[in-house]
């Protein structure tokens, strides 16, 4: 997967991972992929729901060693 930008939101609590994700994805062009890393467990639902509502595509998500990583493709 070709990641255009990465957001490190580890250690931040809601709503900051979502705020940083929205700001970063606004800088991308359609079809580019954003990688987001966070330790906020609420982000699992928040980022998935936000991507769907915003029209972006949640390509993949994994949880490893307490870090949630999301790959979101900009619409």
CNS distance restraints for C-alpha pairs under 8 A (distance, minus, plus):
assign (resid   2 and name CA) (resid  32 and name CA) 7.90 0.50 0.50
assign (resid   2 and name CA) (resid  33 and name CA) 6.78 0.50 0.50
assign (resid   3 and name CA) (resid  32 and name CA) 7.12 0.50 0.50
assign (resid   3 and name CA) (resid  33 and name CA) 5.00 0.50 0.50
assign (resid   3 and name CA) (resid  34 and name CA) 5.88 0.50 0.50
assign (resid   3 and name CA) (resid  35 and name CA) 6.45 0.50 0.50
assign (resid   4 and name CA) (resid  28 and name CA) 7.64 0.50 0.50
assign (resid   4 and name CA) (resid  32 and name CA) 5.94 0.50 0.50
assign (resid   4 and name CA) (resid  33 and name CA) 5.51 0.50 0.50
assign (resid   4 and name CA) (resid  34 and name CA) 6.01 0.50 0.50
assign (resid   4 and name CA) (resid  35 and name CA) 7.99 0.50 0.50
assign (resid   5 and name CA) (resid  24 and name CA) 7.53 0.50 0.50
assign (resid   5 and name CA) (resid  33 and name CA) 7.02 0.50 0.50
assign (resid   5 and name CA) (resid  34 and name CA) 5.11 0.50 0.50
assign (resid   5 and name CA) (resid  35 and name CA) 6.31 0.50 0.50
assign (resid   6 and name CA) (resid  34 and name CA) 5.82 0.50 0.50
assign (resid   6 and name CA) (resid  35 and name CA) 4.63 0.50 0.50
assign (resid   6 and name CA) (resid  36 and name CA) 5.82 0.50 0.50
assign (resid   6 and name CA) (resid  37 and name CA) 7.82 0.50 0.50
assign (resid   7 and name CA) (resid  20 and name CA) 7.09 0.50 0.50
assign (resid   7 and name CA) (resid  21 and name CA) 6.80 0.50 0.50
assign (resid   7 and name CA) (resid  24 and name CA) 7.28 0.50 0.50
assign (resid   7 and name CA) (resid  34 and name CA) 7.55 0.50 0.50
assign (resid   7 and name CA) (resid  35 and name CA) 6.16 0.50 0.50
assign (resid   7 and name CA) (resid  36 and name CA) 4.72 0.50 0.50
assign (resid   7 and name CA) (resid  37 and name CA) 6.25 0.50 0.50
assign (resid   8 and name CA) (resid  36 and name CA) 6.21 0.50 0.50
assign (resid   8 and name CA) (resid  37 and name CA) 5.17 0.50 0.50
assign (resid   8 and name CA) (resid  38 and name CA) 6.61 0.50 0.50
assign (resid   9 and name CA) (resid  16 and name CA) 7.42 0.50 0.50
assign (resid   9 and name CA) (resid  17 and name CA) 5.30 0.50 0.50
assign (resid   9 and name CA) (resid  20 and name CA) 7.37 0.50 0.50
assign (resid   9 and name CA) (resid  36 and name CA) 7.05 0.50 0.50
assign (resid   9 and name CA) (resid  37 and name CA) 5.69 0.50 0.50
assign (resid   9 and name CA) (resid  38 and name CA) 4.71 0.50 0.50
assign (resid   9 and name CA) (resid  39 and name CA) 7.37 0.50 0.50
assign (resid  10 and name CA) (resid  37 and name CA) 6.11 0.50 0.50
assign (resid  10 and name CA) (resid  38 and name CA) 4.13 0.50 0.50
assign (resid  10 and name CA) (resid  39 and name CA) 4.95 0.50 0.50
assign (resid  10 and name CA) (resid  40 and name CA) 7.31 0.50 0.50
assign (resid  10 and name CA) (resid  67 and name CA) 7.42 0.50 0.50
assign (resid  11 and name CA) (resid  38 and name CA) 6.91 0.50 0.50
assign (resid  11 and name CA) (resid  39 and name CA) 5.84 0.50 0.50
assign (resid  11 and name CA) (resid  40 and name CA) 7.18 0.50 0.50
assign (resid  12 and name CA) (resid  16 and name CA) 6.09 0.50 0.50
assign (resid  12 and name CA) (resid  17 and name CA) 6.47 0.50 0.50
assign (resid  12 and name CA) (resid  38 and name CA) 7.26 0.50 0.50
assign (resid  12 and name CA) (resid  39 and name CA) 7.24 0.50 0.50
assign (resid  12 and name CA) (resid  40 and name CA) 6.72 0.50 0.50
assign (resid  13 and name CA) (resid  17 and name CA) 6.84 0.50 0.50
assign (resid  13 and name CA) (resid  40 and name CA) 5.63 0.50 0.50
assign (resid  14 and name CA) (resid  18 and name CA) 7.20 0.50 0.50
assign (resid  14 and name CA) (resid  40 and name CA) 6.98 0.50 0.50
assign (resid  14 and name CA) (resid  42 and name CA) 7.19 0.50 0.50
assign (resid  14 and name CA) (resid  43 and name CA) 7.42 0.50 0.50
assign (resid  15 and name CA) (resid  19 and name CA) 6.18 0.50 0.50
assign (resid  16 and name CA) (resid  20 and name CA) 6.00 0.50 0.50
assign (resid  17 and name CA) (resid  21 and name CA) 6.06 0.50 0.50
assign (resid  17 and name CA) (resid  38 and name CA) 6.76 0.50 0.50
assign (resid  17 and name CA) (resid  40 and name CA) 7.71 0.50 0.50
assign (resid  17 and name CA) (resid  43 and name CA) 7.13 0.50 0.50
assign (resid  18 and name CA) (resid  22 and name CA) 6.10 0.50 0.50
assign (resid  18 and name CA) (resid  43 and name CA) 7.46 0.50 0.50
assign (resid  18 and name CA) (resid  46 and name CA) 7.36 0.50 0.50
assign (resid  18 and name CA) (resid  47 and name CA) 6.48 0.50 0.50
assign (resid  19 and name CA) (resid  23 and name CA) 6.27 0.50 0.50
assign (resid  20 and name CA) (resid  24 and name CA) 6.12 0.50 0.50
assign (resid  21 and name CA) (resid  25 and name CA) 6.07 0.50 0.50
assign (resid  21 and name CA) (resid  36 and name CA) 6.94 0.50 0.50
assign (resid  22 and name CA) (resid  26 and name CA) 6.20 0.50 0.50
assign (resid  23 and name CA) (resid  27 and name CA) 6.95 0.50 0.50
assign (resid  24 and name CA) (resid  28 and name CA) 7.05 0.50 0.50
assign (resid  24 and name CA) (resid  34 and name CA) 7.65 0.50 0.50
assign (resid  25 and name CA) (resid  34 and name CA) 6.63 0.50 0.50
assign (resid  25 and name CA) (resid  74 and name CA) 6.61 0.50 0.50
assign (resid  28 and name CA) (resid  32 and name CA) 6.24 0.50 0.50
assign (resid  28 and name CA) (resid  74 and name CA) 7.06 0.50 0.50
assign (resid  29 and name CA) (resid  74 and name CA) 6.83 0.50 0.50
assign (resid  30 and name CA) (resid  73 and name CA) 7.67 0.50 0.50
assign (resid  30 and name CA) (resid  74 and name CA) 5.05 0.50 0.50
assign (resid  30 and name CA) (resid  75 and name CA) 5.14 0.50 0.50
assign (resid  31 and name CA) (resid  73 and name CA) 5.73 0.50 0.50
assign (resid  31 and name CA) (resid  74 and name CA) 5.27 0.50 0.50
assign (resid  31 and name CA) (resid  75 and name CA) 6.20 0.50 0.50
assign (resid  32 and name CA) (resid  73 and name CA) 5.62 0.50 0.50
assign (resid  32 and name CA) (resid  74 and name CA) 5.70 0.50 0.50
assign (resid  33 and name CA) (resid  71 and name CA) 6.36 0.50 0.50
assign (resid  33 and name CA) (resid  72 and name CA) 5.47 0.50 0.50
assign (resid  33 and name CA) (resid  73 and name CA) 4.32 0.50 0.50
assign (resid  33 and name CA) (resid  74 and name CA) 6.31 0.50 0.50
assign (resid  34 and name CA) (resid  70 and name CA) 7.92 0.50 0.50
assign (resid  34 and name CA) (resid  71 and name CA) 5.58 0.50 0.50
assign (resid  34 and name CA) (resid  72 and name CA) 5.16 0.50 0.50
assign (resid  34 and name CA) (resid  73 and name CA) 6.29 0.50 0.50
assign (resid  34 and name CA) (resid  74 and name CA) 7.58 0.50 0.50
assign (resid  35 and name CA) (resid  69 and name CA) 6.89 0.50 0.50
assign (resid  35 and name CA) (resid  70 and name CA) 5.59 0.50 0.50
assign (resid  35 and name CA) (resid  71 and name CA) 4.58 0.50 0.50
assign (resid  35 and name CA) (resid  72 and name CA) 6.51 0.50 0.50
assign (resid  36 and name CA) (resid  68 and name CA) 7.98 0.50 0.50
assign (resid  36 and name CA) (resid  69 and name CA) 5.53 0.50 0.50
assign (resid  36 and name CA) (resid  70 and name CA) 5.07 0.50 0.50
assign (resid  36 and name CA) (resid  71 and name CA) 6.49 0.50 0.50
assign (resid  37 and name CA) (resid  67 and name CA) 6.52 0.50 0.50
assign (resid  37 and name CA) (resid  68 and name CA) 5.66 0.50 0.50
assign (resid  37 and name CA) (resid  69 and name CA) 4.49 0.50 0.50
assign (resid  37 and name CA) (resid  70 and name CA) 6.56 0.50 0.50
assign (resid  38 and name CA) (resid  43 and name CA) 7.46 0.50 0.50
assign (resid  38 and name CA) (resid  67 and name CA) 5.68 0.50 0.50
assign (resid  38 and name CA) (resid  68 and name CA) 5.29 0.50 0.50
assign (resid  38 and name CA) (resid  69 and name CA) 6.57 0.50 0.50
assign (resid  39 and name CA) (resid  66 and name CA) 6.13 0.50 0.50
assign (resid  39 and name CA) (resid  67 and name CA) 4.86 0.50 0.50
assign (resid  39 and name CA) (resid  68 and name CA) 5.97 0.50 0.50
assign (resid  40 and name CA) (resid  44 and name CA) 7.92 0.50 0.50
assign (resid  40 and name CA) (resid  68 and name CA) 7.70 0.50 0.50
assign (resid  41 and name CA) (resid  68 and name CA) 7.60 0.50 0.50
assign (resid  42 and name CA) (resid  46 and name CA) 6.18 0.50 0.50
assign (resid  43 and name CA) (resid  47 and name CA) 5.36 0.50 0.50
assign (resid  43 and name CA) (resid  48 and name CA) 7.79 0.50 0.50
assign (resid  44 and name CA) (resid  48 and name CA) 6.39 0.50 0.50
assign (resid  44 and name CA) (resid  68 and name CA) 7.42 0.50 0.50
assign (resid  45 and name CA) (resid  49 and name CA) 6.00 0.50 0.50
assign (resid  46 and name CA) (resid  50 and name CA) 5.99 0.50 0.50
assign (resid  47 and name CA) (resid  51 and name CA) 5.97 0.50 0.50
assign (resid  48 and name CA) (resid  52 and name CA) 6.33 0.50 0.50
assign (resid  48 and name CA) (resid  58 and name CA) 6.48 0.50 0.50
assign (resid  49 and name CA) (resid  53 and name CA) 6.15 0.50 0.50
assign (resid  50 and name CA) (resid  54 and name CA) 5.86 0.50 0.50
assign (resid  51 and name CA) (resid  55 and name CA) 6.03 0.50 0.50
assign (resid  51 and name CA) (resid  56 and name CA) 4.78 0.50 0.50
assign (resid  51 and name CA) (resid  57 and name CA) 6.07 0.50 0.50
assign (resid  51 and name CA) (resid  58 and name CA) 6.30 0.50 0.50
assign (resid  51 and name CA) (resid  72 and name CA) 7.33 0.50 0.50
assign (resid  52 and name CA) (resid  56 and name CA) 5.94 0.50 0.50
assign (resid  52 and name CA) (resid  57 and name CA) 6.66 0.50 0.50
assign (resid  52 and name CA) (resid  58 and name CA) 7.58 0.50 0.50
assign (resid  55 and name CA) (resid  75 and name CA) 5.91 0.50 0.50
assign (resid  56 and name CA) (resid  72 and name CA) 6.73 0.50 0.50
assign (resid  56 and name CA) (resid  73 and name CA) 5.85 0.50 0.50
assign (resid  56 and name CA) (resid  74 and name CA) 5.02 0.50 0.50
assign (resid  56 and name CA) (resid  75 and name CA) 4.64 0.50 0.50
assign (resid  57 and name CA) (resid  72 and name CA) 5.55 0.50 0.50
assign (resid  57 and name CA) (resid  73 and name CA) 5.03 0.50 0.50
assign (resid  57 and name CA) (resid  74 and name CA) 6.66 0.50 0.50
assign (resid  57 and name CA) (resid  75 and name CA) 6.91 0.50 0.50
assign (resid  58 and name CA) (resid  70 and name CA) 7.27 0.50 0.50
assign (resid  58 and name CA) (resid  71 and name CA) 6.06 0.50 0.50
assign (resid  58 and name CA) (resid  72 and name CA) 4.53 0.50 0.50
assign (resid  58 and name CA) (resid  73 and name CA) 6.40 0.50 0.50
assign (resid  59 and name CA) (resid  70 and name CA) 7.71 0.50 0.50
assign (resid  59 and name CA) (resid  71 and name CA) 5.40 0.50 0.50
assign (resid  59 and name CA) (resid  72 and name CA) 5.52 0.50 0.50
assign (resid  59 and name CA) (resid  73 and name CA) 6.46 0.50 0.50
assign (resid  60 and name CA) (resid  70 and name CA) 5.94 0.50 0.50
assign (resid  60 and name CA) (resid  71 and name CA) 5.31 0.50 0.50
assign (resid  60 and name CA) (resid  72 and name CA) 7.36 0.50 0.50
assign (resid  61 and name CA) (resid  68 and name CA) 7.13 0.50 0.50
assign (resid  61 and name CA) (resid  69 and name CA) 5.56 0.50 0.50
assign (resid  61 and name CA) (resid  70 and name CA) 4.46 0.50 0.50
assign (resid  61 and name CA) (resid  71 and name CA) 6.36 0.50 0.50
assign (resid  62 and name CA) (resid  68 and name CA) 5.80 0.50 0.50
assign (resid  62 and name CA) (resid  69 and name CA) 5.35 0.50 0.50
assign (resid  62 and name CA) (resid  70 and name CA) 6.74 0.50 0.50
assign (resid  63 and name CA) (resid  67 and name CA) 5.58 0.50 0.50
assign (resid  63 and name CA) (resid  68 and name CA) 4.45 0.50 0.50
assign (resid  63 and name CA) (resid  69 and name CA) 6.31 0.50 0.50
assign (resid  64 and name CA) (resid  68 and name CA) 6.59 0.50 0.50
